[in-house]
Structures are given as C-alpha cells and as structure tokens.
C-alpha cells in the first residue's frame, strides 16, 4: 500500500484547509480587505503548504529510501528524483 494511501485522511484534511485559506484570500481581495489580513492569510497558506510538503516528503523518504531492498542504482535514482522536486519547490 502506498504511503499516501495510509495517510490519505490526514493529507486530504490538510489540502482542504489550504483550499479554505485560498478561498478566504480571494474573498478578502474581492472585499478590498486590509493588507495585513491578506498578508496573514498568505503566510498561513505558505505554512500549511510547507507542512504538507514536509509530511509527504518525510513519508516518501522513509518508504522509498529507507528500505533495505533497493539496489544502489535505485537508491541513487530516488535521491535524484527528490533533489529535483526540492529544487523546484525551493525556487
């Protein structure tokens, strides 16, 4: 079973919270709300997305790199995949 399937409920809950925060920013912009309120929501979304990334990444590393059954080549391929994703995420 995939590690995302095991954590599905918790991950979906995080995504739904992010979605709600995004809608709140949209509404605040439409209402021309105070800049500080909008900035606070943006910061909250960034934190939520970072938490989601951390959780999925941690589970991925444990599942795909922590196992003893990988060859050296497979492990190196997995590491390169993770590095690629992290470079994209941290731009």
N, C-alpha and C positions, 0 to 999 in steps of 0.2 A: 504494500500500500504506500502511496506517495506521502511524503511528509506534509505536503499542503493539504491532503485529504484528512490527515489526522488532526490538523489544526484548523480545519475549514471553518468551524463555527466562530472561533476567536478571530481569525483573519477577516472573515466577512463582516463581523461586528466592527472591526477597525475601519474597513473600507466604507461601511455605511456611515460611520461617524465622520470620516473625511468628506464624504458626499454631502452630508448635512452642513458641515462647516463651509463647504464651497457654495452651497445654496445661500447660506447666511451672508457670505461676502457679496454675492450677486444682488441680493435684496438690499444690503446696505449701500451698495453703489447706486442702485436704482433710486433709493430714497435720499441720495446725496448725504449720507451719514458722516459723522465726524471722522476725520482721517485716522485718529488714534484708535477708534473702534475697528476700522478696517485693517489697520496695521496689526492690531492684536489678533484678529481672526487669521490673517495671513501667517503670522508667527505660529498660531495654534495648528494650522494645517501643515506647515513645514515640520513641526514637531511630530505630528501624527504620521506623516508620510515617512519621516526618519524612523519612527518606531516600527512601522510596518516593514520597512526595508530591513531593519536590524533583525526582526523576528524571522522573516523569510530567509534572509542570508544565513543566519545562525543555524536554522534547521537544515538548510541546503548543505552547509559545510559539514555538519555532523553526519548527515545522511550520505552525502556523495564523496566526501574526502576522509571521513572518519573510519570507513570500513576497511577491513583487512584484505578484502577480496579484489582490490584494484591492482592492476599492474602499474609499474612506474609510469608508463606512457599514458595510461588512462588518467592517473592522478595528475600528471602534468597538463593534460588536456583540460581537465576540470579546473585546475588552478588558472589556466589562461582564460577560460570562459568567465570565471569570477572576476578576474582582473579587468577584463573587457567591460563587464557590467559596471564595476565600480568606477572605472574611468568615465564612462558615460554618465553615471549618476552624480559624480562629483564635479562635473563641468561647471 
